Amino acid sequence: MNPVVLKNVAKIYQMDTVAVPALSDINLEIRANCFSVISGPSGSGKTTLLNLIGCIDRPDQGKVYVAGQDINSMEDDDLSDFRAQHLGFIFQNFNLLQVLSAYENVEYPLLLTKMPAAERKQRVLAMLDAVGLSDRAQNRPGQLSGGQRQRVAIARALATSPKLVLADEPTANLDSQTGAAIIALMRKMQRDLAVSFVFSSHDPQVQAEADDAIFIRDGRITHIEQGNQTSATGVTA
């Protein structure tokens, strides 16, 4: 089963008395265990699309299914629990808690799941080791480089063993060399853990690594590149 399915989706924002369409007639399936990238110019709707996939927002028209669940049918509290259990998030500004150590930042989402302490410790240490930061566990974000902070964010996103990880411009605030290293790490984690990754990104390095590249402009999917196949309909080839 594909982890994400959107059917005839539209999203409209109200700006004072003006209705502004952000997405129109979106039909899309995200394949399981793939590295998928949503690309498009600023204002094209890619962040709105990512927010719908991430259950942060709801469509005004159409259906969004994530892990088989119709997100429109869920109450807000249930949707929050669903996000915590099934989704991981990585942000361009890292969104780490500055007063917590790397260890504590990775541990934080596990506290919300009420995982037993011994299991929680084992999981946190394993994730920090996987991203190469075992020796930085007690460092706070201000004591880490941008690349190291993003590695902590990746470990945190994967700590709860989600099947879907969403990343909004994850390399935007990194230099090209560090960005390339972060992409390679995420690609490795995606393959090792059999996780579906979905990005929004302008970065050609990210697009080059994609299994599926989804191109969006003016709120509509223009085409999808899947390996060497291209679909111009907005439906996976």
PAPA-756720 format. One record per atom (N, C-alpha, C): z, x, y. Coordinates in steps of 0.1 Angstrom, whole numbers, padded with zeros to 4 digits, always signed. Layout:
ZXY ...
//
This chain:
+0000+0008-0012 +0000+0000+0000 +0000+0009+0013 -0009+0006+0022 -0009+0013+0035 +0004+0010+0043 +0010+0020+0049 +0023+0017+0055 +0022+0009+0068 +0010+0009+0074 +0008+0002+0087 -0005-0006+0087 -0005-0018+0090 -0017-0027+0091 -0016-0035+0104 -0026-0035+0112 -0027-0043+0124 -0039-0052+0123 -0037-0065+0126 -0048-0075+0124 -0049-0082+0138 -0061-0081+0144 -0064-0088+0156 -0053-0087+0167 -0048-0075+0169 -0037-0073+0178 -0041-0072+0192 -0033-0078+0201 -0035-0077+0215 -0021-0075+0222 -0021-0068+0232 -0008-0066+0240 -0012-0067+0255 -0004-0076+0262 -0007-0078+0276 +0006-0076+0284 +0006-0068+0295 +0017-0066+0303 +0016-0074+0316 +0027-0080+0321 +0026-0087+0333 +0031-0079+0344 +0022-0076+0354 +0025-0068+0366 +0026-0078+0378 +0038-0082+0382 +0039-0092+0392 +0032-0105+0387 +0022-0109+0394 +0015-0121+0390 +0002-0118+0382 -0001-0105+0379 -0013-0101+0373 -0011-0098+0358 -0019-0103+0349 -0018-0100+0335 -0027-0088+0333 -0021-0077+0327 -0029-0065+0325 -0030-0063+0310 -0042-0064+0304 -0044-0062+0290 -0043-0047+0286 -0034-0043+0277 -0032-0029+0273 -0039-0027+0260 -0040-0037+0251 -0047-0035+0239 -0054-0049+0236 -0066-0048+0230 -0074-0059+0227 -0081-0058+0214 -0079-0068+0205 -0086-0069+0193 -0085-0057+0184 -0073-0052+0182 -0071-0040+0174 -0069-0044+0159 -0078-0038+0151 -0077-0039+0136 -0077-0025+0131 -0066-0022+0124 -0064-0009+0120 -0055-0008+0108 -0058+0001+0098 -0049+0004+0087 -0046+0019+0087 -0034+0023+0087 -0030+0037+0086 -0027+0040+0071 -0034+0050+0066 -0033+0053+0052 -0020+0060+0048 -0016+0058+0036 -0003+0064+0031 -0005+0079+0030 +0006+0086+0033 +0007+0101+0031 -0004+0108+0038 -0008+0104+0050 -0018+0110+0057 -0013+0115+0071 -0020+0124+0077 -0017+0129+0090 -0028+0123+0100 -0023+0112+0107 -0032+0104+0115 -0029+0106+0130 -0040+0107+0138 -0039+0110+0152 -0046+0099+0160 -0039+0094+0170 -0044+0084+0180 -0048+0092+0192 -0061+0092+0196 -0065+0100+0207 -0072+0091+0217 -0071+0095+0230 -0078+0088+0241 -0073+0093+0254 -0080+0090+0265 -0076+0094+0278 -0063+0087+0283 -0057+0092+0293 -0045+0085+0299 -0048+0071+0302 -0039+0062+0299 -0042+0048+0302 -0050+0040+0292 -0054+0047+0281 -0063+0041+0271 -0056+0031+0262 -0042+0032+0261 -0035+0023+0253 -0029+0030+0240 -0030+0043+0239 -0025+0049+0227 -0010+0049+0226 -0003+0050+0237 +0012+0050+0236 +0016+0035+0233 +0010+0025+0239 +0013+0011+0235 +0010+0009+0220 -0001+0014+0215 -0004+0013+0201 +0007+0019+0193 +0012+0031+0197 +0022+0038+0189 +0035+0030+0190 +0038+0024+0201 +0050+0016+0203 +0050+0004+0194 +0039-0002+0192 +0038-0013+0183 +0040-0009+0168 +0034+0002+0164 +0035+0008+0151 +0050+0011+0148 +0056+0016+0159 +0070+0021+0158 +0080+0009+0159 +0076-0003+0160 +0085-0015+0161 +0093-0014+0174 +0089-0007+0184 +0096-0006+0197 +0091-0018+0205 +0079-0023+0203 +0074-0034+0211 +0067-0043+0201 +0064-0055+0205 +0058-0065+0197 +0044-0070+0203 +0035-0074+0194 +0022-0078+0200 +0023-0092+0206 +0014-0095+0215 +0013-0108+0221 +0004-0117+0213 -0005-0110+0206 -0014-0117+0197 -0016-0109+0184 -0019-0115+0173 -0021-0108+0161 -0009-0104+0153 -0011-0097+0142 +0000-0093+0133 +0001-0078+0132 +0013-0073+0131 +0016-0059+0128 +0025-0058+0116 +0021-0052+0106 +0028-0050+0094 +0032-0035+0092 +0045-0032+0091 +0050-0019+0089 +0058-0019+0076 +0054-0010+0066 +0061-0009+0053 +0061-0023+0047 +0051-0031+0049 +0049-0044+0043 +0057-0055+0050 +0063-0052+0061 +0071-0062+0069 +0063-0067+0081 +0063-0080+0083 +0057-0085+0095 +0068-0084+0107 +0065-0075+0116 +0075-0072+0126 +0078-0084+0136 +0068-0093+0137 +0069-0104+0146 +0080-0114+0140 +0082-0114+0127 +0091-0124+0121 +0105-0119+0121 +0108-0107+0126 +0121-0101+0125 +0129-0103+0138 +0142-0106+0137 +0151-0106+0149 +0153-0092+0154 +0157-0091+0167 +0159-0078+0173 +0169-0069+0165 +0180-0074+0161 +0190-0066+0153 +0184-0061+0140 +0177-0070+0133 +0171-0066+0121 +0160-0056+0123 +0153-0057+0134 +0142-0047+0137 +0149-0033+0140 +0160-0033+0147 +0167-0020+0149 +0171-0014+0136 +0177-0022+0127 +0181-0017+0114 +0168-0012+0106 +0157-0019+0107 +0145-0015+0100 +0140-0002+0105 +0140+0000+0118 +0136+0013+0124 +0144+0024+0119 +0157+0022+0119 +0167+0033+0115 +0165+0037+0100 +0161+0027+0092 +0160+0029+0077 +0146+0035+0073 +0135+0031+0081 +0122+0034+0076 +0113+0043+0085 +0118+0045+0097 +0109+0053+0107 +0117+0065+0112 +0109+0075+0115 +0114+0087+0122 +0105+0089+0135 +0112+0094+0146 +0105+0096+0158 +0106+0110+0164 +0095+0115+0169 +0094+0128+0175 +0088+0126+0189 +0095+0132+0200 +0090+0129+0213 +0086+0143+0220 +0077+0141+0230 +0073+0154+0237 +0084+0160+0245 +0094+0153+0249 +0105+0159+0256 +0117+0161+0247 +0115+0160+0234 +0125+0164+0224 +0135+0153+0222 +0141+0148+0233 +0151+0137+0233 +0163+0141+0224 +0167+0153+0225 +0179+0158+0218 +0191+0155+0227 +0203+0152+0221 +0215+0150+0228 +0221+0164+0232 +0221+0166+0245 +0224+0180+0250 +0238+0185+0247 +0248+0175+0245 +0262+0179+0243 +0264+0182+0228 +0254+0179+0219 +0256+0181+0205 +0248+0194+0201 +0253+0200+0190 +0246+0212+0184 +0234+0207+0176 +0226+0217+0172 +0214+0213+0164 +0218+0206+0152 +0229+0211+0145 +0234+0204+0133 +0238+0189+0136 +0245+0187+0147 +0250+0174+0151 +0238+0165+0155 +0228+0170+0161 +0216+0162+0165 +0209+0157+0152 +0208+0166+0142 +0201+0162+0130 +0210+0152+0122 +0223+0154+0123 +0232+0145+0116 +0233+0131+0122 +0231+0130+0135 +0233+0117+0142 +0227+0105+0135 +0214+0105+0132 +0208+0093+0126 +0214+0090+0112 +0219+0100+0105 +0226+0098+0092 +0239+0091+0094 +0246+0094+0105 +0259+0087+0108 +0256+0072+0109 +0245+0068+0114 +0242+0054+0116 +0239+0047+0103 +0235+0055+0092 +0233+0049+0079 +0245+0049+0070 +0256+0055+0076 +0269+0055+0068 +0268+0063+0055 +0260+0074+0055 +0259+0082+0044 +0272+0090+0042 +0276+0091+0029 +0289+0099+0027 +0288+0113+0033 +0300+0118+0037 +0300+0131+0044 +0294+0142+0036 +0297+0144+0023 +0292+0155+0016 +0277+0154+0014 +0272+0143+0012 +0257+0141+0011 +0251+0143+0024 +0258+0139+0035 +0252+0141+0049 +0251+0156+0052 +0262+0163+0049 +0262+0178+0052 +0250+0185+0044 +0249+0181+0031 +0238+0187+0023 +0225+0184+0029 +0223+0172+0033 +0210+0168+0039 +0207+0175+0052 +0216+0176+0061 +0214+0183+0074 +0211+0197+0072 +0218+0204+0063 +0216+0218+0061 +0202+0221+0054 +0198+0212+0045 +0185+0213+0039 +0174+0211+0049 +0176+0202+0059 +0165+0199+0069 +0164+0211+0078 +0176+0216+0083 +0176+0228+0092 +0169+0240+0085 +0172+0241+0072 +0166+0252+0065 +0150+0250+0064 +0146+0238+0062 +0132+0235+0060 +0124+0238+0073 +0131+0236+0085 +0124+0239+0097 +0127+0253+0103 +0134+0261+0094 +0136+0275+0098 +0147+0277+0108 +0157+0269+0108 +0168+0270+0119 +0182+0270+0113 +0183+0275+0101 +0196+0276+0095 +0206+0284+0103 +0201+0294+0109 +0209+0303+0117 +0212+0298+0131 +0207+0287+0135 +0208+0281+0148 +0216+0267+0148 +0222+0265+0136 +0228+0252+0134 +0239+0248+0145 +0246+0258+0150 +0257+0255+0160 +0252+0257+0174 +0239+0260+0176 +0234+0261+0190 +0231+0247+0196 +0234+0246+0209 +0231+0234+0216 +0216+0235+0221 +0210+0224+0224 +0196+0224+0229 +0193+0234+0240 +0203+0235+0250 +0201+0245+0261 +0201+0259+0256 +0205+0262+0244 +0205+0276+0239 +0193+0278+0230 +0183+0269+0230 +0172+0270+0221 +0159+0270+0229 +0149+0276+0224 +0135+0276+0230 +0129+0262+0228 +0118+0260+0235 +0111+0247+0234 +0107+0244+0220 +0101+0255+0213 +0097+0253+0200 +0108+0251+0190 +0120+0257+0192 +0131+0255+0184 +0137+0241+0186 +0137+0236+0198 +0141+0222+0201 +0132+0212+0194 +0119+0215+0194 +0110+0206+0187 +0112+0206+0172 +0116+0218+0166 +0119+0219+0152 +0132+0211+0149 +0141+0211+0158 +0153+0203+0155 +0149+0188+0155 +0140+0184+0165 +0136+0170+0165 +0129+0166+0153 +0121+0175+0147 +0114+0173+0134 +0124+0171+0123 +0134+0180+0123 +0144+0178+0112 +0152+0165+0114 +0155+0161+0126 +0162+0149+0128 +0153+0137+0124 +0140+0137+0127 +0131+0126+0124 +0130+0124+0109 +0131+0135+0101 +0129+0135+0087 +0142+0134+0079 +0154+0134+0086 +0167+0135+0079 +0169+0122+0071 +0165+0111+0075 +0168+0098+0068 +0158+0095+0057 +0149+0105+0055 +0138+0103+0044 +0129+0091+0047 +0124+0090+0060 +0115+0079+0063 +0102+0081+0056 +0094+0070+0054 +0081+0071+0049 +0070+0071+0060 +0075+0069+0072 +0066+0070+0084 +0072+0077+0095 +0066+0087+0101 +0071+0094+0113 +0061+0093+0124 +0066+0089+0136 +0057+0087+0147 +0060+0098+0158 +0050+0104+0163 +0052+0115+0173 +0043+0112+0185 +0049+0111+0197 +0042+0109+0209 +0040+0122+0217 +0028+0127+0216 +0024+0140+0223 +0034+0151+0220 +0036+0154+0207 +0047+0163+0203 +0045+0178+0207 +0033+0181+0211 +0030+0195+0216 +0028+0196+0231 +0029+0185+0238 +0025+0185+0252 +0033+0195+0261 +0046+0197+0257 +0054+0206+0266 +0056+0220+0260 +0047+0224+0251 +0047+0237+0244 +0035+0245+0247 +0036+0258+0247 +0024+0266+0249 +0016+0265+0236 +0003+0270+0237 -0006+0268+0226 -0002+0274+0213 +0004+0286+0214 +0008+0293+0202 +0020+0286+0195 +0030+0282+0203 +0041+0274+0198 +0036+0261+0193 +0027+0254+0200 +0022+0242+0196 +0015+0242+0182 +0007+0253+0180 +0001+0255+0168 +0011+0257+0156 +0022+0264+0159 +0032+0266+0149 +0039+0253+0145 +0041+0244+0155 +0048+0231+0153 +0038+0222+0145 +0026+0222+0148 +0016+0214+0141 +0016+0218+0126 +0015+0232+0124 +0015+0237+0110 +0028+0233+0103 +0039+0233+0110 +0052+0229+0103 +0052+0214+0100 +0047+0206+0109 +0047+0191+0107 +0037+0188+0095 +0026+0195+0095 +0016+0193+0084 +0023+0197+0071 +0030+0208+0070 +0037+0212+0058 +0047+0202+0054 +0055+0197+0063 +0065+0187+0060 +0059+0174+0055 +0048+0170+0061 +0041+0158+0057 +0036+0159+0043 +0031+0171+0039 +0026+0172+0025 +0038+0174+0015 +0048+0182+0019 +0059+0184+0010 +0067+0172+0007 +0069+0163+0017 +0077+0152+0016 +0070+0139+0014 +0056+0140+0013 +0048+0128+0011 +0051+0117+0021 +0051+0121+0034 +0054+0112+0045 +0041+0109+0053 +0040+0097+0058 +0028+0094+0067 +0032+0098+0081 +0024+0106+0088 +0026+0110+0102 +0016+0103+0111 +0020+0097+0122 +0011+0091+0131 +0014+0097+0145 +0004+0103+0152 +0006+0110+0165 -0002+0103+0175 +0003+0103+0188 -0006+0102+0199 -0008+0115+0205 -0020+0120+0208 -0022+0133+0213 -0035+0135+0220 -0035+0143+0230 -0048+0148+0236 -0052+0162+0230 -0042+0168+0222 -0044+0182+0218 -0054+0183+0208 -0065+0191+0210 -0075+0194+0200 -0070+0200+0188 -0059+0208+0189 -0053+0214+0177 -0048+0203+0167 -0042+0193+0173 -0037+0182+0165 -0048+0174+0159 -0058+0171+0167 -0070+0164+0162 -0077+0171+0150 -0077+0185+0151 -0084+0193+0141 -0077+0192+0128 -0063+0190+0128 -0056+0189+0116 -0055+0175+0110 -0061+0165+0117 -0059+0152+0112 -0067+0148+0100 -0061+0140+0091 -0069+0134+0080 -0077+0123+0086 -0071+0115+0095 -0078+0104+0102 -0075+0106+0117 -0086+0105+0125 -0085+0106+0140 -0090+0092+0145 -0081+0085+0152 -0084+0072+0157 -0086+0073+0172 -0098+0070+0177 -0101+0071+0191 -0100+0058+0198 -0093+0058+0210 -0091+0045+0217 -0095+0047+0231 -0101+0037+0237 -0105+0037+0251 -0104+0023+0257 -0098+0021+0269 -0097+0008+0275 -0091-0002+0266 -0081+0002+0258 -0074-0007+0250 -0081-0012+0237 -0092-0005+0234 -0099-0008+0221 -0102+0004+0213 -0102+0003+0200 -0105+0014+0191 -0121+0015+0192 -0125+0027+0195 -0140+0029+0196 -0145+0034+0183 -0138+0043+0176 -0142+0047+0163 -0131+0055+0156 -0133+0056+0143 -0123+0064+0135 -0130+0074+0127 -0125+0086+0127 -0131+0097+0119 -0121+0100+0108 -0126+0098+0096 -0118+0099+0084 -0125+0110+0075 -0119+0122+0076 -0126+0133+0069 -0140+0135+0076 -0150+0134+0068 -0164+0135+0073 -0170+0122+0075 -0162+0111+0074 -0167+0097+0076 -0163+0092+0089 -0172+0084+0096 -0169+0078+0108 -0172+0063+0108 -0162+0056+0113 -0164+0041+0115 -0164+0038+0129 -0173+0030+0134 -0174+0025+0148 -0168+0012+0150 -0162+0006+0140 -0157-0008+0141 -0142-0009+0143 -0135+0002+0142 -0120+0001+0144 -0113-0002+0131 -0121-0003+0120 -0115-0005+0106 -0117+0007+0098 -0107+0012+0091 -0108+0024+0084 -0120+0024+0075 -0128+0035+0075 -0140+0036+0067 -0136+0038+0052 
//
